[in-house]
């Protein structure tokens, strides 16, 4: 019994020390991590909205309401955040949406997409992707450029070559990745066209 109490005490002490060390490490790394995340976010915004002078968080964005609406439209993708793209005189040029699609071959894929007030998709910037090397990981070079400067309501994936602005040429051997990213972009467009451009509470 004495040995059991002693062992329990030792385990408790080790756990207490480990917890204290983790708390200290978290405190030290919290701000640098937050800074890097903010920097990455701004770089992504600039990549998809190069004409903007600054960006601000759209405070009216209703995450729960947006998710509910997208589900009702058949999308399982998530719009995580919306940034407003502003000119030097603070005029609204458009918006940058952060979207996560949950249908990637190896898990979630997140990206930013910039949309002007006229509805033109400037392009997308991948934030997190962990697809198959040599296949799905070609998304940056194969898929991303195809979304630039398009003003369409919805995209579709094709394997037989692009014939119109609405079509996205699939990555050879990575149809799942191609469909996932394209569907995620369509979810973002659906949100913009119906909940923002349509003029409801999200704007």
C-alpha positions in Angstrom: 0.0 0.0 0.0 2.8 2.4 0.9 4.6 1.6 -2.4 1.3 2.3 -4.3 0.9 5.6 -2.6 4.5 6.5 -3.3 4.2 5.6 -6.9 1.0 7.5 -7.3 2.6 10.6 -5.7 5.6 10.3 -8.1 3.3 10.0 -11.1 1.2 13.0 -9.9 4.4 15.1 -9.4 5.7 14.2 -12.9 2.3 15.1 -14.4 2.3 18.4 -12.5 5.8 19.3 -13.7 5.0 18.3 -17.3 1.9 20.4 -17.2 3.8 23.4 -15.9 6.4 23.0 -18.6 3.8 22.8 -21.3 2.1 26.0 -19.9 5.4 27.9 -20.0 6.1 26.7 -23.6 2.6 27.7 -24.7 3.0 31.1 -23.2 6.4 31.6 -24.9 5.2 30.4 -28.4 1.6 31.7 -28.4 2.4 35.2 -29.7 5.0 34.1 -32.3 2.6 31.5 -33.7 -0.3 34.0 -33.8 2.0 36.5 -35.6 3.0 33.9 -38.2 -0.6 32.9 -38.7 -1.7 36.5 -39.2 1.2 37.1 -41.6 0.3 34.0 -43.6 -3.3 35.2 -43.7 -2.4 38.7 -45.0 0.0 37.2 -47.6 -2.9 34.9 -48.8 -5.2 37.9 -49.0 -2.7 39.9 -51.0 -2.2 37.0 -53.4 -5.9 36.8 -54.3 -6.6 40.5 -54.1 -3.5 42.4 -55.3 -5.3 45.7 -55.9 -6.3 46.0 -52.3 -4.4 48.4 -49.9 -5.7 46.8 -46.7 -8.0 44.1 -45.3 -10.4 44.1 -42.5 -12.4 41.3 -40.8 -16.1 41.3 -41.8 -17.6 41.4 -38.4 -21.1 40.7 -39.6 -20.1 37.3 -41.0 -22.4 34.6 -39.6 -20.4 31.4 -39.5 -23.2 29.2 -38.2 -25.8 30.7 -40.6 -23.5 30.3 -43.6 -22.8 26.7 -42.8 -26.5 26.0 -42.4 -27.2 27.7 -45.8 -24.5 25.8 -47.6 -25.7 22.5 -46.2 -29.2 23.3 -47.5 -27.6 23.9 -50.9 -25.8 20.5 -50.9 -22.4 21.6 -49.8 -20.4 20.1 -47.0 -17.7 22.7 -47.3 -17.1 25.5 -44.7 -16.6 29.2 -45.1 -14.3 29.9 -42.1 -13.8 33.7 -42.3 -14.5 36.7 -44.6 -12.1 39.6 -45.0 -13.1 42.9 -46.7 -10.6 44.1 -49.3 -10.3 47.9 -49.1 -8.7 50.6 -51.3 -6.5 53.4 -50.0 -9.6 55.5 -49.4 -11.3 52.6 -47.6 -13.7 51.8 -50.4 -14.8 48.2 -50.5 -13.2 46.4 -53.5 -14.4 43.0 -52.7 -13.9 40.1 -50.2 -11.5 37.4 -49.4 -13.1 34.1 -48.2 -11.3 31.4 -46.3 -12.8 28.1 -47.3 -12.2 24.5 -46.1 -13.3 21.6 -48.2 -13.6 18.3 -46.3 -13.6 16.0 -49.3 -9.9 15.9 -50.1 -8.3 12.5 -50.8 -6.1 12.8 -47.6 -8.3 15.2 -45.5 -9.3 18.8 -45.4 -8.0 21.4 -47.9 -8.1 25.1 -47.0 -7.7 28.0 -49.3 -8.4 31.7 -49.7 -10.4 33.1 -52.6 -10.7 36.7 -53.6 -14.0 38.0 -55.2 -14.5 41.5 -56.4 -17.8 43.5 -55.9 -18.5 42.8 -59.5 -18.4 39.0 -58.8 -15.1 38.3 -60.5 -13.0 35.6 -58.9 -9.5 37.0 -58.8 -8.1 33.5 -57.9 -7.5 31.2 -55.1 -4.5 30.6 -52.8 -4.0 27.2 -51.1 -3.4 27.4 -47.3 -3.3 23.7 -46.2 -3.2 20.6 -48.4 -1.9 17.2 -47.8 -2.7 15.2 -50.9 -0.8 12.4 -52.6 2.7 13.5 -53.8 2.9 13.7 -57.6 -0.9 13.6 -57.9 -3.1 15.7 -55.7 -0.2 17.9 -54.6 -0.1 19.2 -58.2 -3.1 21.3 -57.3 -0.9 24.4 -56.9 0.5 24.3 -60.4 -2.4 22.7 -62.2 -5.7 23.8 -60.6 -5.0 27.1 -58.9 -4.2 29.1 -62.2 -7.4 27.9 -63.8 -9.6 29.8 -61.3 -8.0 33.2 -62.0 -10.1 36.1 -63.4 -13.3 34.2 -63.9 -16.8 35.6 -63.5 -19.0 32.6 -63.4 -21.7 31.3 -61.1 -20.3 27.8 -60.8 -17.4 25.6 -62.0 -17.4 22.0 -63.2 -14.5 19.6 -63.5 -13.7 18.1 -66.9 -11.3 15.4 -68.1 -11.6 16.2 -71.8 -10.2 19.7 -72.0 -11.5 23.2 -71.1 -14.1 24.6 -73.5 -15.5 27.5 -71.4 -14.7 29.6 -68.3 -16.9 27.4 -66.2 -14.7 24.3 -66.8 -11.7 23.2 -64.7 -9.3 20.7 -66.2 -8.8 17.9 -63.7 -5.4 16.8 -62.4 -4.5 13.6 -64.2 -5.0 10.7 -61.7 -6.3 13.0 -58.9 -10.0 13.5 -59.7 -10.9 13.5 -56.0 -8.6 16.4 -55.2 -9.8 18.3 -58.3 -13.5 17.8 -57.4 -12.8 18.7 -53.7 -11.2 22.1 -54.5 -13.6 22.9 -57.3 -16.6 22.1 -55.0 -15.1 24.3 -52.3 -14.7 27.2 -54.7 -18.3 26.7 -55.8 -19.4 26.8 -52.1 -17.6 30.1 -51.7 -19.2 31.5 -54.8 -22.6 30.2 -53.6 -22.1 32.1 -50.3 -21.1 35.3 -52.0 -23.8 35.3 -54.7 -26.7 34.5 -52.3 -25.7 35.7 -48.9 -23.5 38.7 -49.7 -24.3 40.0 -53.2 -27.9 39.2 -52.5 -27.8 41.7 -49.7 -28.8 39.9 -46.5 -27.4 40.1 -43.0 -24.0 38.8 -44.0 -23.1 42.1 -45.7 
